């Protein structure tokens, strides 16, 4: 019946203060607004996936102990002006600074 106070929450009467209490949320009732006056279908939520940034994966390497290594710069051109010792040392990997480690690890979620 329309005048029954138990059913007035369907019309939003509890918002107006007519004495009807707010409806109790059950496990089947999903509320997208304040009214909870309908049963919505249970839609599967997509799982948020953290993907590897391939540009980061090509430039950095994470060691077994968690250190992040990078290639050194200054080895692309003008190699004839550099002596053999300098070229040899530039070929080795260097560690990423600790201020940049969090950004690199965020883009490489699977290590």
C-alpha positions in Angstrom: 0.0 0.0 0.0 1.2 3.5 -0.8 0.6 4.9 2.6 2.5 2.1 4.4 5.6 3.7 6.0 7.8 0.6 5.3 7.6 1.2 1.5 8.2 5.0 1.6 11.9 4.6 1.3 11.3 3.7 -2.4 10.0 7.2 -3.0 12.7 8.9 -1.0 10.5 9.7 1.9 13.3 9.0 4.4 15.1 12.0 2.9 12.2 14.2 3.7 12.0 13.0 7.3 8.6 11.2 7.2 9.7 8.7 9.8 10.7 5.9 7.4 14.2 4.6 8.1 16.9 4.1 5.6 16.7 0.7 3.9 19.1 -2.0 5.1 21.7 -2.9 2.5 21.8 -6.6 1.7 24.4 -8.5 -0.2 22.2 -8.5 -3.3 21.5 -4.8 -3.3 24.1 -2.6 -4.8 23.7 1.1 -4.3 25.0 3.6 -6.8 23.2 6.5 -5.1 21.6 7.3 -1.8 18.3 5.7 -2.5 19.1 2.0 -2.9 15.7 1.5 -4.4 16.6 -1.0 -7.1 18.5 -4.3 -7.5 21.2 -3.9 -10.1 22.8 -6.7 -12.0 26.1 -7.8 -10.7 28.6 -6.7 -13.3 32.1 -8.1 -13.1 34.7 -5.4 -12.4 37.8 -5.4 -14.6 40.9 -6.1 -12.7 43.4 -3.3 -12.9 46.6 -4.6 -14.4 49.9 -3.0 -14.0 51.8 -3.5 -17.3 55.5 -3.2 -17.9 56.6 -0.1 -19.8 58.6 -1.6 -22.6 60.6 1.6 -23.1 61.8 1.3 -19.4 62.4 -2.4 -19.7 64.8 -1.8 -22.6 66.8 0.8 -20.7 67.1 -0.6 -17.2 67.9 -3.9 -15.5 66.9 -5.0 -12.0 69.5 -7.2 -10.3 68.6 -10.1 -8.0 69.2 -8.0 -5.0 67.0 -5.2 -6.3 69.5 -2.7 -7.6 68.7 -0.9 -10.8 71.3 -0.7 -13.5 71.4 1.6 -16.5 73.7 2.2 -19.5 76.1 5.1 -19.4 75.9 8.0 -21.7 78.6 9.5 -24.0 79.1 6.3 -26.1 77.2 7.1 -29.2 79.4 9.4 -31.2 82.8 11.1 -31.2 84.4 7.9 -30.1 87.7 8.7 -31.8 88.3 11.5 -29.3 88.0 9.2 -26.3 90.8 6.9 -25.3 90.4 3.1 -24.9 90.2 3.2 -21.1 87.4 5.7 -21.1 85.5 3.8 -23.7 85.9 0.5 -21.8 84.7 2.1 -18.6 81.7 3.6 -20.3 80.6 0.2 -21.6 79.9 -1.0 -18.1 76.5 -0.6 -16.4 76.0 2.1 -13.8 73.6 2.2 -10.9 70.5 4.4 -11.0 70.4 7.2 -8.4 68.2 6.5 -5.4 65.9 9.4 -6.2 64.9 7.8 -9.5 64.6 4.2 -8.2 60.9 4.4 -7.3 59.9 5.8 -10.7 61.8 3.0 -12.5 60.4 0.3 -10.2 56.8 1.6 -10.7 57.2 1.1 -14.5 58.7 -2.4 -14.0 56.1 -4.1 -11.8 57.4 -7.7 -12.5 61.0 -6.9 -11.9 
